[in-house]
Amino acid sequence: MDEKAETRERILHAAMTRIKHYGYGKTTMAEIAADCGMSPGNIYRFFEAKIDIAEAMARRHYSENQLESAAIARRKDIQPDERLREIFFKRMRDNYNLFHENAKILEVAEVLGRERPMFSNEQLAHDRVFLSALLEEGADQGLFMTGDYEFIAEMLQSATVKFSIPQLFSQLTLPKLERELGGVLDLLLNGLYARPEARSAASPKARVDA
């Protein structure tokens, strides 16, 4: 790691430590700079604004999360539908615990949602890469229906957005959130499972005969 990268790491670590304690809104660039032993002017050589630090923090978190989710999606020891469940449940539990233990960091997610909406869209697009591949694998095995896997992945995301960062949308406890997510995934998966008899029943001829 070169000197510039090391300095960025120090800034991010200092920012995370201060935000965990004081919150995003009460943290200033000057305070982060002081924690790093640098002048306020020097910190702007690495980050143009506090929101850029917030995005870098979130980008790191999402990158780690996506690597873990993609690894689950590639597993061959469990069926594709169980892998989908594990991906959504693991993300919800990990994020719930992160923000439950560090409530002040929730401000970062709220600010990014307002000021950097494209950041969230970018992360969702990354997730759809392994989600759509998993859906296609399930369809190839005859487990899921065939279709536009990118679109289906997007609809899965839309239906489960409440559970991505639960505290942004709800004050429910983790057990209650797990119950809700389990029910939502049951409904979604029941709609995804391949049913040859259902497809034939929905054909134009079947509707006329009925």
VMD Tcl script that draws the C-alpha trace (Angstrom):
set ca {
  {0.00 0.00 0.00}
  {1.49 3.35 -1.03}
  {1.60 6.45 1.17}
  {-1.51 8.02 -0.38}
  {-3.53 4.84 0.12}
  {-2.31 4.58 3.71}
  {-3.40 8.16 4.38}
  {-6.84 7.48 2.93}
  {-7.10 4.47 5.21}
  {-6.21 6.58 8.24}
  {-8.83 9.15 7.28}
  {-11.52 6.51 6.81}
  {-10.65 4.84 10.11}
  {-10.72 8.17 11.95}
  {-14.00 9.13 10.32}
  {-15.62 5.82 11.20}
  {-14.47 6.06 14.82}
  {-15.77 9.61 15.23}
  {-19.07 9.00 13.42}
  {-19.75 5.90 15.55}
  {-19.46 8.11 18.62}
  {-20.89 11.48 17.56}
  {-22.88 10.77 14.41}
  {-22.42 11.97 10.84}
  {-24.09 15.35 11.32}
  {-21.93 16.34 14.29}
  {-18.66 15.27 12.67}
  {-16.66 17.86 10.74}
  {-13.83 17.53 8.26}
  {-11.62 19.59 10.59}
  {-12.20 17.14 13.44}
  {-11.40 14.15 11.24}
  {-8.23 15.90 10.08}
  {-7.21 16.60 13.69}
  {-7.76 12.96 14.60}
  {-5.37 12.05 11.77}
  {-2.80 14.63 12.84}
  {-3.13 16.64 9.64}
  {-4.32 20.12 8.76}
  {-7.94 20.68 7.65}
  {-6.68 21.81 4.26}
  {-4.65 18.65 3.76}
  {-7.62 16.31 4.16}
  {-9.26 17.84 1.08}
  {-6.42 16.44 -1.04}
  {-7.92 13.01 -0.37}
  {-11.66 13.70 -0.07}
  {-13.41 16.73 -1.52}
  {-16.24 16.67 1.03}
  {-17.53 14.77 4.04}
  {-20.10 13.02 1.85}
  {-17.22 11.53 -0.15}
  {-15.83 10.00 3.03}
  {-19.28 8.63 3.83}
  {-19.52 7.08 0.36}
  {-16.07 5.52 0.67}
  {-17.08 3.99 4.02}
  {-20.30 2.60 2.54}
  {-18.55 1.37 -0.59}
  {-16.16 -0.69 1.51}
  {-19.03 -2.19 3.51}
  {-21.00 -3.07 0.38}
  {-17.94 -4.52 -1.33}
  {-17.36 -6.95 1.55}
  {-21.07 -7.77 1.67}
  {-21.24 -8.44 -2.07}
  {-18.20 -10.72 -2.00}
  {-19.87 -12.80 0.72}
  {-23.19 -12.89 -1.13}
  {-21.56 -13.83 -4.43}
  {-19.72 -16.67 -2.67}
  {-23.04 -17.98 -1.35}
  {-24.54 -17.74 -4.84}
  {-21.74 -19.93 -6.23}
  {-22.11 -22.70 -3.65}
  {-22.98 -26.12 -5.06}
  {-23.75 -27.97 -1.84}
  {-27.23 -26.42 -1.47}
  {-30.03 -25.79 -3.96}
  {-30.44 -22.39 -5.68}
  {-33.60 -21.53 -3.73}
  {-31.83 -22.12 -0.42}
  {-28.91 -20.00 -1.60}
  {-31.31 -17.16 -2.38}
  {-32.75 -17.43 1.12}
  {-29.30 -17.42 2.68}
  {-28.21 -14.36 0.70}
  {-31.18 -12.26 1.79}
  {-31.19 -13.51 5.39}
  {-27.45 -13.03 5.86}
  {-27.52 -9.49 4.52}
  {-30.46 -8.54 6.71}
  {-28.92 -10.03 9.86}
  {-25.49 -8.53 9.22}
  {-26.86 -5.05 8.54}
  {-29.33 -5.22 11.41}
  {-26.55 -6.11 13.84}
  {-24.20 -3.46 12.42}
  {-26.70 -0.64 12.86}
  {-28.06 -2.02 16.14}
  {-24.58 -1.94 17.64}
  {-23.59 1.34 15.94}
  {-26.79 3.36 15.71}
  {-24.98 6.58 14.75}
  {-23.78 5.03 11.48}
  {-27.38 4.87 10.29}
  {-27.03 8.59 9.55}
  {-24.52 7.71 6.84}
  {-27.05 5.49 5.08}
  {-29.73 8.18 5.38}
  {-27.46 10.92 3.98}
  {-26.26 8.77 1.08}
  {-29.87 7.95 0.22}
  {-30.65 11.66 -0.05}
  {-27.46 13.06 -1.54}
  {-26.04 10.14 -3.52}
  {-29.05 8.13 -4.76}
  {-27.06 6.73 -7.67}
  {-24.73 5.01 -5.21}
  {-27.54 2.73 -4.07}
  {-28.56 2.05 -7.67}
  {-24.98 1.07 -8.47}
  {-24.86 -1.41 -5.59}
  {-28.19 -2.93 -6.60}
  {-26.85 -3.40 -10.13}
  {-23.81 -5.24 -8.75}
  {-26.09 -7.51 -6.73}
  {-28.17 -8.36 -9.80}
  {-25.12 -9.92 -11.45}
  {-24.98 -12.84 -9.02}
  {-28.73 -12.91 -8.37}
  {-29.57 -13.27 -12.07}
  {-26.86 -15.93 -12.50}
  {-28.33 -17.86 -9.59}
  {-31.84 -17.61 -11.03}
  {-30.60 -18.86 -14.39}
  {-28.82 -21.77 -12.74}
  {-32.04 -22.69 -10.94}
  {-33.97 -22.53 -14.20}
  {-31.39 -24.72 -15.96}
  {-31.92 -27.32 -13.22}
  {-35.68 -27.18 -13.71}
  {-36.21 -25.64 -10.27}
  {-37.22 -22.13 -11.38}
  {-39.25 -20.92 -14.31}
  {-37.35 -19.47 -17.24}
  {-37.56 -15.77 -17.98}
  {-35.74 -12.46 -17.97}
  {-33.42 -13.18 -15.06}
  {-32.16 -9.61 -14.77}
  {-35.75 -8.38 -14.46}
  {-36.68 -11.12 -11.98}
  {-33.64 -10.23 -9.86}
  {-34.70 -6.59 -9.90}
  {-38.20 -7.53 -8.73}
  {-36.72 -9.65 -5.92}
  {-34.78 -6.60 -4.81}
  {-37.87 -4.40 -4.97}
  {-39.88 -6.85 -2.87}
  {-37.17 -7.18 -0.20}
  {-35.83 -3.61 -0.01}
  {-37.27 -3.20 3.50}
  {-34.90 -5.89 4.74}
  {-31.67 -4.54 3.21}
  {-31.10 -1.97 5.97}
  {-34.03 -2.76 8.29}
  {-33.62 0.20 10.64}
  {-34.20 2.62 7.76}
  {-37.73 1.30 7.36}
  {-38.80 -0.27 10.63}
  {-38.24 -0.53 14.37}
  {-39.09 -4.24 14.46}
  {-36.91 -6.66 16.38}
  {-34.71 -9.08 14.46}
  {-36.94 -12.12 15.17}
  {-39.96 -10.26 13.79}
  {-38.00 -9.16 10.74}
  {-36.86 -12.74 10.17}
  {-40.47 -13.89 10.31}
  {-41.50 -11.24 7.75}
  {-38.59 -11.93 5.41}
  {-39.27 -15.66 5.57}
  {-42.90 -15.08 4.59}
  {-41.99 -12.71 1.76}
  {-39.42 -15.16 0.38}
  {-41.94 -18.01 0.60}
  {-44.33 -16.02 -1.59}
  {-41.62 -14.98 -4.04}
  {-40.15 -18.45 -4.40}
  {-43.57 -20.03 -4.84}
  {-44.00 -17.71 -7.79}
  {-40.59 -18.64 -9.20}
  {-40.79 -22.43 -8.98}
  {-41.24 -24.19 -12.31}
  {-44.73 -25.67 -12.71}
  {-45.27 -27.32 -16.13}
  {-48.93 -27.94 -15.36}
  {-49.44 -24.29 -14.42}
  {-47.86 -23.12 -17.66}
  {-50.10 -25.37 -19.74}
  {-53.15 -24.25 -17.79}
  {-52.28 -20.67 -18.61}
  {-51.95 -21.30 -22.35}
  {-54.52 -19.74 -24.75}
  {-55.96 -23.18 -25.58}
  {-56.42 -24.03 -21.92}
  {-58.27 -20.78 -21.34}
  {-60.58 -21.38 -24.32}
  {-61.34 -24.95 -23.27}
  {-62.12 -23.78 -19.77}
}
mol new
graphics top color blue
foreach p $ca { graphics top sphere $p radius 0.5 }
foreach p [lrange $ca 0 end-1] q [lrange $ca 1 end] { graphics top cylinder $p $q radius 0.2 }
display resetview
